Amino acid sequence: MEFWQSLVLLIIILAIPKLRKAYLTPNVAQRPPASAWSASDWRAGSGAGRLPFFDTARGIAIIAVILIHSIYLFVEKFPDYNSFWLDVINNLSRFAVGFFFIASGALLSSGLTVKKIIRVFIPYVLFCVVVGLSQQKSVGLIIGGVFRGDLLPPYYFIPVLFQFYLLFPLLNKFKYKKYFLPATLLLSFIAYPTPGLTYIAVVPTFMPFLFLFTFGIAYSDRLKSNKPFENINLWLLIIPIYMGLILMLPAHYYNSRFFYAPAMFVVLHYLWHKFEAVKSAKLLLTFGKLSLWIYLVHFSVESLFVNLLPYDFNYSVFVYILLITILTTAASGVVAKLFENVYFQFLGLVKKKPLHSLFVKGD
């Protein structure tokens, strides 16, 4: 059902010229001038070199990820529960991983660097070691788990992100080509239902998420500017269509939401620039800055809460899911901040220069 939903949405977008143009043909006639966004845009927010819009987007995305995993852990604990409406909530939250890939594509200015290894992959490896030891796995299985991203369900994201870092210099060369987005969408749609392309030697591949990452690359200039997207109604239109399709084609959807995630990202970009209330959501900014660390810790924290808090069906399952999500979000934020501070203090970076100096323009 999930594939057919995506296929129907693809047909709708290809059949409507304005939608097709919005998704697949960004304004690539010429490279934008350096003044397309100002230096003040990069300095906005609490840390120099960060774009607060992207932190807001990541903050929303990480909360959605936690909600998805609240549902996942509940259904795993109660597999016989009729989960139709939980599937609906899950499917509506599936913009989350797309947000992370779009933001990564939009913000990257280089491929794999020492800074990315320090900021992303060393923390990931450390958490994999801790998780692997807690699962009483051998050293070989832990090392394999690092590459496969299967020590915890969310960890597949990091090996895929690593592949995108390696591919970025090549992909960025085609950023202004007319065929760039159509070609990557085709490749993603081929890989999406094909197990041999989704996983190679049990390692998750970048292929099912390629369009989301390249969407960020192709639209990076606009997304980093202060100019909202035109024809916002076209982007808004995708959201109710997607909602209707998930009701007509019910299933438990996963993360390759090729059109829903970009539509939500563009709409958020529009709202962020049009409404001051969205900009002033400081808690979302904070979660966004901590999103990597929250991503690494939240599933373990969430599993603990699901095991500690009983559910006996005497009250609404939605209340239970909401409670688990709120508790996990709050606790994961605190734990993530603690780990981040300890990690950078250990590296001797905090005392030498401000922590935000690690987060430069090439995020």
NORGI-V942807 format. One record per residue. N is the residue number from 1. SS is DSSP state (2 for helix, 1 for strand, 0 for the rest). PHI is phi in whole degrees, 0 to 359 (999 if undefined). BURIAL is I if it has 9 or more other ideal C-beta (glycine too) atoms within 8 Angstrom, else O. Layout:
N/SS/PHI/BURIAL
N/SS/PHI/BURIAL
This chain:
1/0/999/O
2/2/299/I
3/2/295/O
4/2/294/O
5/2/299/I
6/2/295/I
7/2/293/O
8/2/299/I
9/2/295/I
10/2/299/I
11/2/298/O
12/2/299/I
13/2/292/I
14/2/292/O
15/2/280/O
16/0/254/O
17/2/307/O
18/2/293/O
19/2/292/I
20/2/300/I
21/2/294/O
22/2/297/I
23/2/277/I
24/2/245/O
25/0/228/I
26/0/298/O
27/0/289/O
28/0/246/I
29/0/300/O
30/0/207/O
31/0/292/O
32/0/289/O
33/0/294/O
34/2/300/O
35/2/277/O
36/2/302/O
37/0/222/I
38/0/266/O
39/2/299/O
40/2/294/O
41/2/299/I
42/2/287/I
43/2/271/O
44/0/297/O
45/0/94/I
46/0/279/O
47/0/230/I
48/0/298/O
49/0/87/I
50/0/250/I
51/0/261/I
52/2/297/I
53/2/301/I
54/2/292/I
55/2/294/I
56/2/299/I
57/2/298/I
58/2/292/I
59/2/298/I
60/2/296/I
61/2/295/I
62/2/290/I
63/2/293/I
64/2/297/I
65/2/299/I
66/2/297/I
67/2/298/I
68/2/303/I
69/2/282/I
70/2/298/I
71/2/294/I
72/2/303/I
73/2/290/I
74/2/295/I
75/2/294/I
76/2/296/O
77/2/281/O
78/0/234/O
79/0/295/O
80/0/271/O
81/0/290/I
82/0/289/O
83/0/257/I
84/2/306/O
85/2/288/O
86/2/293/I
87/2/297/I
88/2/298/I
89/2/297/I
90/2/303/I
91/2/293/I
92/2/291/O
93/0/270/I
94/0/282/I
95/0/286/I
96/2/300/I
97/2/295/I
98/2/302/I
99/2/303/I
100/2/295/I
101/2/291/I
102/2/298/I
103/2/297/I
104/2/297/I
105/2/297/I
106/2/289/I
107/2/265/I
108/0/294/I
109/0/237/O
110/0/206/O
111/0/277/I
112/0/291/O
113/0/230/O
114/2/300/O
115/2/298/O
116/2/292/I
117/2/297/I
118/2/292/I
119/2/279/I
120/2/244/I
121/2/277/I
122/2/294/I
123/2/303/I
124/2/299/I
125/2/296/I
126/2/300/I
127/2/293/I
128/2/298/I
129/2/297/I
130/2/298/O
131/2/295/I
132/2/299/I
133/2/294/I
134/2/294/O
135/0/272/O
136/0/59/O
137/0/272/I
138/0/286/O
139/2/300/O
140/2/298/O
141/2/291/I
142/2/293/I
143/2/298/O
144/2/298/O
145/2/296/I
146/2/298/I
147/2/285/O
148/2/277/I
149/0/68/I
150/0/245/I
151/0/291/I
152/0/222/O
153/2/308/O
154/2/285/I
155/2/286/I
156/2/302/I
157/2/301/I
158/2/290/I
159/2/301/I
160/2/293/I
161/2/299/I
162/2/302/I
163/2/298/I
164/2/294/I
165/2/300/I
166/2/292/O
167/2/277/I
168/2/306/I
169/2/303/O
170/2/288/O
171/2/298/I
172/2/294/I
173/0/294/O
174/0/259/I
175/0/307/I
176/0/260/O
177/0/271/O
178/0/297/O
179/0/272/O
180/2/301/I
181/2/290/I
182/2/303/O
183/2/293/O
184/2/289/I
185/2/295/I
186/2/299/O
187/2/297/I
188/2/294/I
189/2/291/I
190/2/291/I
191/2/287/I
192/2/310/I
193/0/264/O
194/0/251/O
195/2/305/O
196/2/293/O
197/2/256/I
198/2/286/I
199/1/230/I
200/1/236/O
201/0/54/O
202/0/61/O
203/1/261/I
204/1/295/I
205/0/255/I
206/0/286/I
207/2/303/I
208/2/293/I
209/2/249/I
210/2/301/I
211/2/298/I
212/2/296/I
213/2/292/I
214/2/287/I
215/2/300/I
216/2/298/I
217/2/296/I
218/2/296/I
219/0/256/I
220/2/299/I
221/2/298/I
222/2/291/I
223/2/294/I
224/0/271/I
225/0/266/I
226/0/268/O
227/0/262/O
228/0/295/O
229/0/293/I
230/0/281/O
231/0/51/O
232/2/299/I
233/2/298/O
234/2/295/I
235/2/290/I
236/2/298/I
237/2/300/I
238/2/296/I
239/2/295/I
240/2/295/O
241/2/298/I
242/2/300/I
243/2/299/I
244/2/297/O
245/2/292/I
246/2/289/I
247/2/279/O
248/2/282/O
249/0/237/I
250/0/291/I
251/0/186/O
252/0/267/O
253/0/276/I
254/0/241/O
255/0/262/I
256/0/272/I
257/0/263/I
258/0/296/I
259/0/247/I
260/2/297/I
261/2/297/I
262/2/300/I
263/2/299/I
264/2/297/I
265/2/294/I
266/2/293/I
267/2/297/I
268/2/298/I
269/2/302/I
270/2/297/I
271/2/297/I
272/2/296/I
273/2/274/I
274/2/262/O
275/0/234/O
276/2/296/O
277/2/298/O
278/2/291/I
279/2/296/I
280/0/273/O
281/0/282/I
282/2/296/O
283/2/295/O
284/2/295/I
285/2/300/I
286/2/297/I
287/2/297/I
288/2/296/I
289/2/294/I
290/0/262/I
291/2/301/I
292/2/298/I
293/2/294/I
294/2/296/I
295/2/302/I
296/2/287/I
297/2/261/I
298/2/294/I
299/2/293/I
300/2/293/I
301/2/297/I
302/2/295/I
303/2/300/I
304/2/297/O
305/2/295/I
306/2/296/I
307/2/284/O
308/2/279/O
309/0/262/I
310/0/286/O
311/0/228/I
312/0/244/O
313/0/69/O
314/0/273/O
315/0/219/O
316/0/299/O
317/2/297/I
318/2/292/O
319/2/295/O
320/2/297/I
321/2/299/I
322/2/297/O
323/2/298/I
324/2/299/I
325/2/295/I
326/2/295/O
327/2/298/I
328/2/294/I
329/2/299/I
330/2/295/O
331/2/294/I
332/2/294/I
333/2/299/I
334/2/294/O
335/2/296/I
336/2/298/I
337/2/297/I
338/2/297/O
339/2/297/I
340/2/299/I
341/2/297/I
342/2/297/O
343/2/297/I
344/2/286/I
345/2/294/I
346/2/298/O
347/0/285/O
348/0/75/O
349/0/268/I
350/0/295/I
351/0/286/O
352/0/278/O
353/0/203/O
354/0/302/O
355/2/302/O
356/2/291/I
357/2/289/I
358/2/285/I
359/0/254/I
360/0/264/O
361/0/306/O
362/0/277/O
363/0/296/I
